[in-house]
Amino acid sequence: MTIRTEPVPARTDLHDLPQPPAAVTAGGVRALGLALTAGTAAWATSMFTVGNNPTDSLGLTITDVTGGMFQLGLFALLAIQVRTRATGLTKVARGMLVVEHVLLAVATVWSFLHAVPALRDAVWLIPMDVFWPLSMLGMAVIGVKILFAGRWKGVVRVWPTVAESWAVVTVPTFAIFGSPVADYIGGAHLIVGYATLGVILMLRPQLTGAR
């Protein structure tokens, strides 16, 4: 008779189960919500003041920098969504957030590089430009997924759909009306959408499941 001293092999099928979300506190959600509101306010302010005129190098630089600040704020929002599994527990639901991180990362790099006058007309920056609208469309899809997933509660379940419809509303507006009409509409949508969402997250973090 032999006695086994080796540990019992682990069940490999458990790796396929949804893993529990990382710990998220109400204070953490409030801090990330503040970052979202601050970044959004910076970009909206530049849209109201200097607009997005490609013939004005100074104005375009300011818009690029503040646009990058807004995108950093979106990373804060994504951090909350990842930690609370806001889109759901399936692989597809979690994968949506991974894909959005990639799209947003490239778009953010483009914003800050495009703000540098010496780099603005670089040919290698052109392919990166498409990631800006793609990342915003990705946020719109995530907003709808959060609404139907139902893991966030109350107003915070609904507001991402409002905030993340920015591209759907403003991109056609820029194509039809151009500046400055589209700048004002885009800036107003940012305040009503993302900036307000950040405030809601600061005031009601428990609606995301944070404790």
Helices and strands as residue ranges (DSSP letters): G 12-16, H 26-49, H 57-83, H 91-114, G 123-125, H 126-129, H 131-149, H 155-163, H 166-177, H 181-190, I 191-195, H 196-203, G 205-208
